[in-house]
Amino acid sequence: KIPNAIWANLIQERLSNVDCIKQGWILEGFPENQEQAWILQASGIFPRHVVPNPVFLVEVFHTTFDWPSDPLVQQRLVKPEDLSEQEVSKKLLEYHRNFPEIFHVYQKVLKSINADQPSVDV
């Protein structure tokens, strides 16, 4: 397990790259708890929007709703080995346990989005 401060430094370094500055960024799986949310803010990382349901954990999202049309891109896609149905359920349960604490940190930028639909509708 990587300490929260190291995660925050790595994220801060990555988000300072030109592509993130120009195109924006999405953090999936971080912050997982209130301490991590406070550390991000202390590092100067303030998301414009926070989605309360981690639909990005669901490994079938892109294959169901947003499969790339380019065959070369399709060939590069790999299924994460650590995301079994049991592991996804475990991560979702942990997320929902910690969300009330995270909510207090991000309540001003929280957006409720139904992401269980085609990406064009999201």
N, CA, C and O atoms as a DFTB+ gen file, in Angstrom:
488 C
 N C O
     1  1       0.844      -1.185       0.000
     2  2       0.000       0.000       0.000
     3  2       0.887       1.245       0.000
     4  3       1.829       1.354       0.784
     5  1       0.572       2.159      -0.877
     6  2       1.352       3.388      -1.023
     7  2       0.792       4.452      -0.075
     8  3      -0.422       4.651      -0.033
     9  1       1.643       5.132       0.679
    10  2       1.171       6.186       1.585
    11  2       0.440       7.302       0.830
    12  3       0.773       7.621      -0.312
    13  1      -0.549       7.879       1.487
    14  2      -1.374       8.917       0.861
    15  2      -0.561      10.104       0.356
    16  3      -0.845      10.632      -0.720
    17  1       0.432      10.525       1.106
    18  2       1.243      11.681       0.701
    19  2       1.990      11.399      -0.602
    20  3       2.135      12.289      -1.440
    21  1       2.454      10.187      -0.770
    22  2       3.150       9.824      -2.016
    23  2       2.170       9.820      -3.176
    24  3       2.485      10.307      -4.262
    25  1       0.963       9.261      -2.948
    26  2      -0.069       9.300      -3.988
    27  2      -0.344      10.740      -4.407
    28  3      -0.387      11.050      -5.597
    29  1      -0.528      11.606      -3.436
    30  2      -0.838      13.009      -3.733
    31  2       0.282      13.651      -4.542
    32  3       0.013      14.393      -5.486
    33  1       1.526      13.377      -4.188
    34  2       2.661      13.927      -4.950
    35  2       2.671      13.401      -6.376
    36  3       2.893      14.164      -7.315
    37  1       2.431      12.102      -6.548
    38  2       2.410      11.518      -7.887
    39  2       1.285      12.112      -8.729
    40  3       1.470      12.429      -9.904
    41  1       0.124      12.256      -8.111
    42  2      -1.021      12.824      -8.825
    43  2      -0.752      14.282      -9.181
    44  3      -1.025      14.713     -10.301
    45  1      -0.223      15.030      -8.238
    46  2       0.086      16.446      -8.489
    47  2       1.091      16.582      -9.641
    48  3       0.937      17.445     -10.505
    49  1       2.105      15.735      -9.647
    50  2       3.108      15.766     -10.714
    51  2       2.465      15.449     -12.065
    52  3       2.731      16.128     -13.057
    53  1       1.624      14.421     -12.099
    54  2       0.989      14.023     -13.365
    55  2       0.033      15.091     -13.869
    56  3      -0.002      15.375     -15.067
    57  1      -0.742      15.684     -12.972
    58  2      -1.729      16.682     -13.380
    59  2      -1.093      17.997     -13.823
    60  3      -1.764      18.846     -14.410
    61  1       0.184      18.166     -13.546
    62  2       0.874      19.380     -13.993
    63  2       1.389      19.246     -15.424
    64  3       1.911      20.214     -15.978
    65  1       1.256      18.087     -16.025
    66  2       1.675      17.887     -17.417
    67  2       0.730      18.612     -18.366
    68  3      -0.448      18.807     -18.064
    69  1       1.262      19.007     -19.513
    70  2       0.530      19.821     -20.477
    71  2      -0.779      19.165     -20.911
    72  3      -1.789      19.857     -21.042
    73  1      -0.789      17.856     -21.138
    74  2      -2.014      17.220     -21.622
    75  2      -3.145      17.343     -20.602
    76  3      -4.297      17.552     -20.981
    77  1      -2.829      17.217     -19.326
    78  2      -3.860      17.361     -18.284
    79  2      -4.332      18.803     -18.171
    80  3      -5.517      19.061     -17.958
    81  1      -3.416      19.726     -18.312
    82  2      -3.774      21.146     -18.230
    83  2      -4.684      21.528     -19.390
    84  3      -5.671      22.236     -19.193
    85  1      -4.366      21.069     -20.594
    86  2      -5.149      21.422     -21.773
    87  2      -6.447      20.631     -21.894
    88  3      -7.486      21.193     -22.239
    89  1      -6.392      19.324     -21.611
    90  2      -7.534      18.461     -21.883
    91  2      -8.365      18.125     -20.648
    92  3      -9.482      17.625     -20.775
    93  1      -7.840      18.391     -19.467
    94  2      -8.539      18.028     -18.246
    95  2      -8.113      16.643     -17.778
    96  3      -7.248      16.008     -18.381
    97  1      -8.733      16.187     -16.694
    98  2      -8.331      14.909     -16.118
    99  2      -9.468      14.298     -15.327
   100  3     -10.406      14.980     -14.914
   101  1      -9.359      12.997     -15.127
   102  2     -10.303      12.245     -14.311
   103  2      -9.487      11.387     -13.357
   104  3      -8.568      10.683     -13.775
   105  1      -9.820      11.447     -12.088
   106  2      -9.210      10.548     -11.111
   107  2     -10.220       9.456     -10.801
   108  3     -11.345       9.751     -10.396
   109  1      -9.848       8.234     -10.980
   110  2     -10.716       7.108     -10.659
   111  2     -10.074       6.327      -9.534
   112  3      -8.924       5.903      -9.641
   113  1     -10.803       6.139      -8.469
   114  2     -10.281       5.370      -7.353
   115  2      -9.508       6.182      -6.327
   116  3      -8.980       5.623      -5.366
   117  1      -9.435       7.481      -6.516
   118  2      -8.740       8.351      -5.573
   119  2      -9.414       9.702      -5.598
   120  3      -9.569      10.272      -6.678
   121  1      -9.813      10.233      -4.494
   122  2      -9.588       9.785      -3.135
   123  2     -10.560       8.673      -2.741
   124  3     -11.695       8.613      -3.212
   125  1     -10.087       7.822      -1.885
   126  2     -10.909       6.731      -1.362
   127  2     -11.489       7.051       0.005
   128  3     -12.401       6.369       0.472
   129  1     -10.963       8.084       0.645
   130  2     -11.437       8.442       1.983
   131  2     -11.198       9.929       2.220
   132  3     -10.592      10.616       1.398
   133  1     -11.688      10.410       3.365
   134  2     -11.599      11.838       3.667
   135  2     -10.148      12.313       3.791
   136  3      -9.814      13.409       3.340
   137  1      -9.300      11.503       4.394
   138  2      -7.896      11.893       4.542
   139  2      -7.254      12.147       3.180
   140  3      -6.532      13.128       3.004
   141  1      -7.513      11.271       2.227
   142  2      -6.956      11.450       0.890
   143  2      -7.530      12.694       0.215
   144  3      -6.814      13.393      -0.503
   145  1      -8.798      12.972       0.434
   146  2      -9.413      14.174      -0.145
   147  2      -8.754      15.438       0.414
   148  3      -8.462      16.375      -0.328
   149  1      -8.522      15.453       1.737
   150  2      -7.855      16.618       2.348
   151  2      -6.426      16.754       1.832
   152  3      -5.960      17.870       1.598
   153  1      -5.729      15.644       1.653
   154  2      -4.349      15.687       1.152
   155  2      -4.312      16.256      -0.268
   156  3      -3.428      17.044      -0.605
   157  1      -5.279      15.851      -1.097
   158  2      -5.335      16.417      -2.453
   159  2      -5.519      17.924      -2.398
   160  3      -4.837      18.664      -3.106
   161  1      -6.443      18.381      -1.554
   162  2      -6.668      19.819      -1.451
   163  2      -5.433      20.535      -0.928
   164  3      -5.090      21.612      -1.415
   165  1      -4.766      19.952       0.053
   166  2      -3.545      20.558       0.587
   167  2      -2.456      20.625      -0.480
   168  3      -1.568      21.475      -0.412
   169  1      -2.523      19.734      -1.462
   170  2      -1.555      19.725      -2.565
   171  2      -1.961      20.660      -3.689
   172  3      -1.254      20.777      -4.690
   173  1      -3.110      21.333      -3.528
   174  2      -3.568      22.268      -4.544
   175  2      -4.375      21.613      -5.656
   176  3      -4.545      22.201      -6.724
   177  1      -4.870      20.412      -5.423
   178  2      -5.642      19.700      -6.433
   179  2      -7.120      19.824      -6.076
   180  3      -7.579      19.271      -5.077
   181  1      -7.859      20.562      -6.912
   182  2      -9.273      20.810      -6.675
   183  2     -10.069      20.401      -7.910
   184  3     -10.034      21.103      -8.921
   185  1     -10.781      19.287      -7.850
   186  2     -11.587      18.891      -9.011
   187  2     -12.764      19.843      -9.211
   188  3     -13.306      20.385      -8.247
   189  1     -13.151      20.039     -10.464
   190  2     -14.324      20.870     -10.745
   191  2     -15.615      20.108     -10.502
   192  3     -16.641      20.702     -10.170
   193  1     -15.565      18.792     -10.667
   194  2     -16.740      17.953     -10.469
   195  2     -16.311      16.672      -9.769
   196  3     -15.211      16.166      -9.993
   197  1     -17.179      16.161      -8.931
   198  2     -16.956      14.874      -8.274
   199  2     -18.217      14.050      -8.500
   200  3     -19.321      14.492      -8.182
   201  1     -18.052      12.862      -9.045
   202  2     -19.176      11.972      -9.311
   203  2     -19.273      10.988      -8.159
   204  3     -18.299      10.299      -7.855
   205  1     -20.437      10.908      -7.509
   206  2     -20.534      10.109      -6.297
   207  2     -20.572       8.600      -6.493
   208  3     -20.440       7.870      -5.510
   209  1     -20.741       8.106      -7.685
   210  2     -20.801       6.665      -7.872
   211  2     -19.676       6.233      -8.795
   212  3     -19.628       6.672      -9.944
   213  1     -18.774       5.389      -8.327
   214  2     -17.585       5.038      -9.118
   215  2     -17.891       4.039     -10.229
   216  3     -17.444       2.893     -10.180
   217  1     -18.649       4.473     -11.226
   218  2     -19.004       3.565     -12.311
   219  2     -17.792       3.122     -13.101
   220  3     -17.853       2.124     -13.819
   221  1     -16.700       3.840     -12.984
   222  2     -15.499       3.471     -13.724
   223  2     -14.912       2.162     -13.220
   224  3     -14.084       1.555     -13.900
   225  1     -15.324       1.721     -12.050
   226  2     -14.869       0.428     -11.545
   227  2     -15.460      -0.737     -12.319
   228  3     -14.898      -1.832     -12.325
   229  1     -16.569      -0.512     -12.956
   230  2     -17.249      -1.600     -13.642
   231  2     -16.525      -1.880     -14.948
   232  3     -16.543      -1.063     -15.869
   233  1     -15.895      -3.027     -15.017
   234  2     -15.024      -3.331     -16.146
   235  2     -15.750      -3.454     -17.472
   236  3     -15.114      -3.335     -18.519
   237  1     -17.048      -3.686     -17.473
   238  2     -17.765      -3.850     -18.734
   239  2     -18.255      -2.524     -19.298
   240  3     -18.869      -2.511     -20.365
   241  1     -18.007      -1.416     -18.621
   242  2     -18.533      -0.134     -19.075
   243  2     -18.196       0.133     -20.536
   244  3     -19.098       0.375     -21.338
   245  1     -16.940       0.095     -20.892
   246  2     -16.547       0.452     -22.255
   247  2     -16.974      -0.604     -23.270
   248  3     -17.317      -0.267     -24.403
   249  1     -16.956      -1.868     -22.881
   250  2     -17.380      -2.888     -23.827
   251  2     -18.887      -2.820     -24.063
   252  3     -19.358      -3.219     -25.128
   253  1     -19.640      -2.329     -23.105
   254  2     -21.091      -2.232     -23.251
   255  2     -21.506      -0.928     -23.916
   256  3     -22.331      -0.930     -24.830
   257  1     -20.937       0.189     -23.462
   258  2     -21.428       1.488     -23.895
   259  2     -20.510       2.270     -24.828
   260  3     -20.992       3.094     -25.605
   261  1     -19.246       2.042     -24.772
   262  2     -18.331       2.951     -25.465
   263  2     -17.162       2.213     -26.105
   264  3     -16.016       2.648     -25.984
   265  1     -17.434       1.114     -26.779
   266  2     -16.370       0.344     -27.412
   267  2     -15.802       1.161     -28.557
   268  3     -16.566       1.679     -29.371
   269  1     -14.462       1.295     -28.647
   270  2     -13.866       2.091     -29.721
   271  2     -14.089       1.445     -31.080
   272  3     -14.062       0.221     -31.209
   273  1     -14.308       2.268     -32.081
   274  2     -14.539       1.739     -33.435
   275  2     -13.238       1.395     -34.145
   276  3     -13.241       0.593     -35.079
   277  1     -12.139       1.979     -33.724
   278  2     -10.844       1.738     -34.357
   279  2     -10.292       0.364     -33.952
   280  3     -10.043       0.140     -32.768
   281  1     -10.095      -0.557     -34.901
   282  2      -9.586      -1.896     -34.581
   283  2      -8.209      -1.876     -33.904
   284  3      -7.914      -2.739     -33.077
   285  1      -7.377      -0.907     -34.248
   286  2      -6.055      -0.820     -33.619
   287  2      -6.175      -0.501     -32.125
   288  3      -5.416      -1.022     -31.307
   289  1      -7.124       0.350     -31.788
   290  2      -7.362       0.677     -30.380
   291  2      -7.941      -0.546     -29.670
   292  3      -7.544      -0.851     -28.546
   293  1      -8.860      -1.238     -30.304
   294  2      -9.469      -2.431     -29.714
   295  2      -8.407      -3.473     -29.362
   296  3      -8.492      -4.120     -28.319
   297  1      -7.416      -3.632     -30.224
   298  2      -6.355      -4.614     -29.987
   299  2      -5.507      -4.265     -28.778
   300  3      -4.954      -5.158     -28.135
   301  1      -5.394      -2.986     -28.456
   302  2      -4.553      -2.554     -27.325
   303  2      -5.257      -2.711     -25.985
   304  3      -4.606      -2.705     -24.940
   305  1      -6.572      -2.849     -26.003
   306  2      -7.321      -2.929     -24.751
   307  2      -7.076      -4.263     -24.059
   308  3      -7.071      -5.319     -24.691
   309  1      -6.878      -4.191     -22.770
   310  2      -6.700      -5.403     -21.968
   311  2      -7.618      -5.330     -20.766
   312  3      -7.876      -4.252     -20.231
   313  1      -8.104      -6.479     -20.348
   314  2      -8.959      -6.547     -19.178
   315  2      -8.079      -6.565     -17.937
   316  3      -7.184      -7.403     -17.830
   317  1      -8.321      -5.645     -16.988
   318  2      -7.519      -5.663     -15.755
   319  2      -7.692      -7.000     -15.032
   320  3      -8.810      -7.478     -14.840
   321  1      -6.586      -7.581     -14.644
   322  2      -6.631      -8.892     -13.996
   323  2      -7.176      -8.824     -12.579
   324  3      -7.723      -9.808     -12.082
   325  1      -7.037      -7.689     -11.928
   326  2      -7.441      -7.594     -10.519
   327  2      -8.890      -7.149     -10.331
   328  3      -9.299      -6.846      -9.210
   329  1      -9.662      -7.105     -11.398
   330  2     -11.028      -6.641     -11.273
   331  2     -12.044      -7.760     -11.509
   332  3     -12.856      -7.687     -12.431
   333  1     -11.992      -8.763     -10.694
   334  2     -13.005      -9.804     -10.742
   335  2     -14.305      -9.204     -10.224
   336  3     -14.302      -8.125      -9.631
   337  1     -15.409      -9.898     -10.443
   338  2     -16.689      -9.404      -9.948
   339  2     -16.657      -9.243      -8.428
   340  3     -17.223      -8.293      -7.887
   341  1     -16.003     -10.163      -7.757
   342  2     -15.889     -10.092      -6.294
   343  2     -15.058      -8.873      -5.868
   344  3     -15.405      -8.189      -4.905
   345  1     -13.976      -8.608      -6.580
   346  2     -13.128      -7.459      -6.254
   347  2     -13.861      -6.147      -6.515
   348  3     -13.745      -5.209      -5.727
   349  1     -14.610      -6.070      -7.608
   350  2     -15.388      -4.866      -7.905
   351  2     -16.418      -4.638      -6.806
   352  3     -16.587      -3.510      -6.343
   353  1     -17.114      -5.705      -6.379
   354  2     -18.103      -5.586      -5.301
   355  2     -17.449      -5.101      -4.013
   356  3     -18.010      -4.267      -3.301
   357  1     -16.267      -5.623      -3.717
   358  2     -15.536      -5.218      -2.517
   359  2     -15.164      -3.731      -2.584
   360  3     -15.317      -3.006      -1.601
   361  1     -14.678      -3.284      -3.738
   362  2     -14.295      -1.882      -3.902
   363  2     -15.512      -0.965      -3.814
   364  3     -15.436       0.107      -3.213
   365  1     -16.624      -1.374      -4.403
   366  2     -17.840      -0.564      -4.320
   367  2     -18.346      -0.448      -2.889
   368  3     -18.753       0.630      -2.456
   369  1     -18.320      -1.550      -2.158
   370  2     -18.745      -1.526      -0.758
   371  2     -17.869      -0.575       0.053
   372  3     -18.380       0.230       0.832
   373  1     -16.564      -0.663      -0.126
   374  2     -15.631       0.218       0.592
   375  2     -15.866       1.678       0.207
   376  3     -15.842       2.567       1.058
   377  1     -16.093       1.911      -1.080
   378  2     -16.354       3.268      -1.548
   379  2     -17.599       3.842      -0.869
   380  3     -17.578       4.970      -0.377
   381  1     -18.670       3.071      -0.845
   382  2     -19.916       3.559      -0.248
   383  2     -19.793       3.755       1.263
   384  3     -20.487       4.594       1.836
   385  1     -18.933       3.004       1.898
   386  2     -18.677       3.226       3.334
   387  2     -17.979       4.564       3.567
   388  3     -18.274       5.262       4.536
   389  1     -17.061       4.914       2.684
   390  2     -16.250       6.120       2.861
   391  2     -16.863       7.364       2.230
   392  3     -16.438       8.480       2.527
   393  1     -17.856       7.184       1.365
   394  2     -18.366       8.337       0.623
   395  2     -18.909       9.462       1.494
   396  3     -18.649      10.623       1.180
   397  1     -19.651       9.190       2.573
   398  2     -20.152      10.326       3.372
   399  2     -19.037      11.265       3.843
   400  3     -19.233      12.479       3.878
   401  1     -17.887      10.727       4.201
   402  2     -16.764      11.576       4.620
   403  2     -16.214      12.377       3.440
   404  3     -15.886      13.555       3.584
   405  1     -16.115      11.741       2.280
   406  2     -15.606      12.424       1.081
   407  2     -16.592      13.509       0.657
   408  3     -16.191      14.587       0.219
   409  1     -17.882      13.216       0.790
   410  2     -18.925      14.173       0.424
   411  2     -18.725      15.513       1.108
   412  3     -18.890      16.559       0.480
   413  1     -18.372      15.496       2.389
   414  2     -18.191      16.753       3.134
   415  2     -17.059      17.597       2.567
   416  3     -17.105      18.825       2.634
   417  1     -16.055      16.953       2.016
   418  2     -14.927      17.690       1.444
   419  2     -15.319      18.312       0.103
   420  3     -14.902      19.425      -0.214
   421  1     -16.125      17.584      -0.684
   422  2     -16.420      18.003      -2.058
   423  2     -17.866      18.431      -2.280
   424  3     -18.304      18.488      -3.430
   425  1     -18.616      18.730      -1.243
   426  2     -20.047      18.996      -1.412
   427  2     -20.357      20.157      -2.348
   428  3     -21.430      20.179      -2.950
   429  1     -19.457      21.115      -2.490
   430  2     -19.718      22.257      -3.372
   431  2     -19.524      21.931      -4.849
   432  3     -20.020      22.658      -5.710
   433  1     -18.810      20.849      -5.155
   434  2     -18.568      20.490      -6.557
   435  2     -19.150      19.122      -6.912
   436  3     -18.883      18.595      -7.991
   437  1     -19.928      18.560      -6.026
   438  2     -20.493      17.234      -6.258
   439  2     -21.567      17.302      -7.338
   440  3     -22.465      18.142      -7.281
   441  1     -21.467      16.417      -8.313
   442  2     -22.451      16.318      -9.389
   443  2     -23.006      14.904      -9.387
   444  3     -22.246      13.935      -9.393
   445  1     -24.311      14.784      -9.380
   446  2     -24.933      13.475      -9.444
   447  2     -25.210      13.163     -10.906
   448  3     -26.016      13.833     -11.551
   449  1     -24.538      12.145     -11.423
   450  2     -24.632      11.783     -12.830
   451  2     -24.983      10.312     -12.930
   452  3     -24.335       9.466     -12.313
   453  1     -26.016      10.008     -13.715
   454  2     -26.347       8.617     -13.985
   455  2     -25.440       8.153     -15.121
   456  3     -25.720       8.412     -16.292
   457  1     -24.379       7.483     -14.777
   458  2     -23.427       7.037     -15.784
   459  2     -23.706       5.620     -16.259
   460  3     -22.910       5.039     -16.997
   461  1     -24.830       5.067     -15.839
   462  2     -25.224       3.728     -16.262
   463  2     -26.069       3.832     -17.527
   464  3     -27.199       3.348     -17.587
   465  1     -25.489       4.475     -18.530
   466  2     -26.166       4.699     -19.803
   467  2     -25.101       4.971     -20.869
   468  3     -23.926       5.126     -20.536
   469  1     -25.489       5.032     -22.131
   470  2     -24.493       5.305     -23.180
   471  2     -23.739       6.596     -22.902
   472  3     -24.314       7.566     -22.406
   473  1     -22.440       6.606     -23.225
   474  2     -21.590       7.764     -22.923
   475  2     -22.098       9.046     -23.555
   476  3     -21.917      10.122     -22.985
   477  1     -22.717       8.961     -24.699
   478  2     -23.237      10.155     -25.353
   479  2     -24.335      10.802     -24.501
   480  3     -24.496      12.023     -24.519
   481  1     -25.088       9.987     -23.758
   482  2     -26.125      10.525     -22.873
   483  2     -25.557      11.068     -21.584
   484  3     -26.113      11.994     -20.993
   485  1     -24.428      10.483     -21.136
   486  2     -23.784      10.946     -19.908
   487  2     -23.273      12.343     -20.149
   488  3     -22.688      12.950     -19.252
